Amino acid sequence: MRLIMLFKGCPHTRMEVFISGENLMSRIHSGTELARPFLPAKDFDLSKRFYEALGFEKLLDGDVAIFEMGRSGFILQNYYKRELAENFMMQLMVDDLDAWWSHISVLDLPSRFGVPAPSPPAIQPWGLRIAYVIDPSGVLWHIAQRRQDALQD
């Protein structure tokens, strides 16, 4: 096994260490790891209601709120920087985008949450069929149709 160490402040300096016969990751990787991004919230309570209306399950509601759907989730934080929020994007891969669009359409998100109208599903130049939703803080959600036989989806 080869371990490469990079040194902070010296991007061109690296040290390679070879470890024979042992895979260090196999000792710490359990297969249950979960990455959760932190999403900003301009109005924390409004954002929590928005995500619950979309169908996310709220697992924790305190100084932060943890939401989950399927195997993915995120942490909603009571923190807002416009520059961050309006440049933040999330992708939710779904099996049936038409059913999702029907669900989103009846929610009347603009009048309930003061957000722009969602964009209906359309094929994008990169091949995914996507509907777009913007949350109350400006975070752009790509709700994308999972493609059969596309491992990355």
Residue, then its C-alpha position, 0 to 999 in steps of 0.5 A: m500500500r502506498l500512502i502519500m502525505l502532502f504538506k500544508g503550504c507546500p503543494h509540491t512537497r510530498m512524501e510517499v510511504f509504502i506499507s507492505g501487506e496491510n490495507l489501513m482503510s479496511r480497518i476503518h471503513s465499515g460501509t456505513e459512513l455517511a456524508r452530510p452537507f451543511l445547508p444555510a438557512k436564512d429563516f431557520d423555521l421557514s426552511k424546516r417547514f419547506y423541507e418537511a413539505l418536500g417530504f424530508e424526514k426531520l431526525l433532529d431539531g435543535d441548534v441544527a436540524i438533520f433531515e433525511m430521505g432514503r440513504s441521504g441527508f443534510i444538516l440545516q444550520n441556523y446560519y446564512k451568508r447570501e454568497l454561500a446560499e446562492n451558490f450552493m447546489m444539491q442533487l437528489m436522485v429519484d426513481d420517478l421524476d414525474a411522480w416527484w414533479s406531481h408532488i412538487s407542483v401541488l405544494d404551491l411552494p412560491s405562495r407558501f414559502g416565498v420561493p421562485a416557481p420550480s422549473p419542470p423536468a427537462i433533459q439537460p445537455w449532460g443527459l440527465r432529466i432534471a427539475y429545479v427547486i430553490d429553497p427559501s435561502g436560495v439553495l438550488w436543488h437538482i431533482a434528477q431522474r435516475r437512469q437505468d444502467a448508469l452506475q453513477d446515478 
